[in-house]
């Protein structure tokens, strides 16, 4: 696993997740995307997916995987957000992005994604950031587009029937690849 020392950017501290963080990270990710608690923020998937978004094993796999980091974001020692960064040659993959629902919409996401991009450019020499987003999430895709990501039109199927990823409430779900190329 690639690790980096904690980085303080103003009031936020960024550090790599450890095994001890797994339960709190699962709770954070679930609260940001599923169930009634997610409706307090704007990134909820509760209307299109029910059930779990992740589980301890899925989070643990990211924490332990070589070439992968699960970035923990804290404010005053409290967990407020996280994101996955995975080294894929000249590209990095960005995923498992979650911000506490009551903190969404206040600019925290912009700061976190900028730090993630800086980290993969400087640490891994990444030339691009890739991510997959459920194609039905127009508002979320628009948010990423405002940050320089472009839709590729490349779709991959949603894993219908695998409840580890949730219980779909629609039959038209797919993941779309979004890409941001870094300059210089």
C-alpha positions in Angstrom: 0.0 0.0 0.0 1.2 3.5 -0.8 1.1 5.7 2.2 1.7 9.4 2.8 2.1 11.4 5.9 -1.0 13.3 7.2 -1.4 16.6 5.3 -3.1 19.6 6.9 -4.9 22.0 4.5 -6.4 24.7 6.6 -8.9 23.1 9.0 -8.9 19.8 7.2 -6.4 17.0 7.7 -5.9 14.3 5.1 -4.4 10.9 6.0 -4.4 7.3 4.8 -7.0 5.1 6.4 -6.0 2.2 8.7 -7.8 -1.0 9.7 -9.1 0.8 12.8 -10.9 3.3 10.6 -13.0 0.7 8.7 -16.2 0.8 10.9 -16.4 4.6 10.9 -15.7 4.7 7.1 -18.5 2.2 6.4 -20.9 4.3 8.5 -19.8 7.5 6.7 -20.2 6.0 3.2 -23.6 4.5 4.0 -24.8 7.8 5.5 -23.8 9.8 2.4 -25.6 7.5 -0.1 -28.3 5.3 1.4 -31.2 5.5 3.7 -33.0 8.4 5.2 -29.8 10.0 6.6 -28.5 10.4 3.1 -31.5 12.6 2.2 -29.9 15.4 4.3 -27.3 15.8 1.5 -27.6 16.1 -2.2 -25.5 13.0 -3.2 -28.1 10.5 -2.0 -28.8 7.4 -4.1 -31.7 6.4 -1.9 -34.3 6.9 -4.7 -32.5 4.6 -7.1 -30.8 2.1 -4.8 -31.7 0.6 -1.5 -29.6 -1.7 0.7 -26.0 -1.3 1.3 -23.5 0.9 -0.6 -20.5 -0.9 0.9 -19.5 -3.2 3.7 -16.5 -3.7 6.1 -14.9 -6.2 3.7 -15.1 -3.8 0.7 -13.6 -0.9 2.6 -10.9 -3.2 4.2 -9.9 -4.4 0.7 -9.3 -0.8 -0.5 -7.3 0.0 2.7 -5.1 -3.1 2.3 -4.8 -3.1 -1.5 -1.3 -2.3 -3.0 -1.4 0.8 -5.1 -4.5 2.0 -3.4 -5.2 4.6 -0.7 -8.4 5.4 1.1 -8.0 9.0 2.1 -9.6 10.0 5.4 -10.6 13.6 5.8 -10.9 15.0 9.3 -11.9 18.3 10.7 -10.9 18.9 14.4 -10.3 15.1 14.7 -13.8 14.2 13.4 -14.2 12.1 10.2 -16.0 14.3 7.7 -15.2 12.7 4.3 -13.2 10.0 2.5 -12.2 9.0 -1.0 -10.4 6.1 -2.7 -7.4 6.7 -4.9 -6.0 3.8 -6.9 -2.8 3.9 -9.0 -3.5 2.6 -12.5 -0.4 3.4 -14.5 -0.5 6.9 -15.9 -4.1 7.3 -14.5 -5.5 7.3 -11.1 -9.0 6.0 -10.1 -11.1 8.2 -7.8 -14.0 6.4 -6.0 -15.7 5.8 -2.7 -16.1 9.5 -2.3 -18.3 10.4 0.7 -19.0 13.6 2.6 -21.1 13.8 5.7 -24.7 14.7 4.5 -25.1 17.8 6.7 -21.7 19.1 5.3 -22.6 18.7 1.7 -23.1 21.7 -0.5 -20.7 23.9 1.5 -17.6 23.6 -0.8 -15.9 20.7 1.1 -16.1 18.4 -1.9 -14.3 20.8 -4.1 -11.4 21.0 -1.6 -11.2 17.2 -1.2 -11.2 16.4 -5.0 -8.6 19.1 -5.5 -6.4 17.6 -2.8 -6.9 14.1 -4.3 -5.9 15.3 -7.7 -2.8 17.1 -6.3 -1.9 13.9 -4.4 -2.0 11.6 -7.5 -0.2 14.0 -9.7 2.6 14.6 -7.3 2.8 11.1 -5.7 2.2 8.9 -8.6 2.8 11.2 -11.6 -0.8 10.5 -12.8 -1.7 12.3 -16.0 -5.5 11.6 -15.7 -8.1 10.9 -13.0 -10.8 8.3 -13.9 -14.0 7.6 -12.1 -17.3 5.8 -12.7 -20.6 7.4 -11.9 -24.1 6.0 -12.2 -25.3 7.5 -15.5 -28.7 8.4 -14.1 -27.0 10.7 -11.6 -27.2 13.8 -13.8 -26.8 16.4 -11.0 -23.7 14.6 -9.7 -22.2 14.2 -13.2 -22.8 17.9 -13.8 -20.9 18.7 -10.5 -17.9 16.7 -11.8 -18.1 18.3 -15.2 -17.8 21.7 -13.5 -14.5 20.4 -12.0 -13.1 19.5 -15.4 -14.2 15.9 -15.8 -15.7 14.9 -19.1 -18.2 12.2 -20.0 -16.7 9.5 -22.2 -19.9 7.7 -23.1 -18.2 4.5 -22.1 -20.7 2.5 -20.0 -20.3 -0.6 -17.9 -23.2 -2.5 -16.6 -24.5 -2.1 -13.0 -24.1 -5.4 -11.1 -27.8 -6.3 -10.9 -28.3 -9.3 -8.6 -25.2 -8.5 -6.4 -26.7 -7.0 -3.3 -23.2 -6.0 -2.1 -23.7 -2.9 -4.4 -27.3 -2.3 -3.4 -30.8 -3.2 -4.5 -31.7 -1.3 -7.7 -35.0 0.5 -7.9 -34.7 1.0 -11.6 -33.8 -1.3 -14.5 -31.7 1.3 -16.5 -28.6 1.7 -14.3 -25.1 1.7 -15.7 -21.8 3.3 -14.8 -20.3 5.9 -17.0 -16.5 6.6 -17.1 -15.6 10.2 -16.5 -12.0 11.4 -17.1 -10.1 14.5 -16.2 -6.7 15.1 -18.0 -4.2 17.0 -16.0 -2.3 19.8 -17.6 1.5 19.9 -17.8 
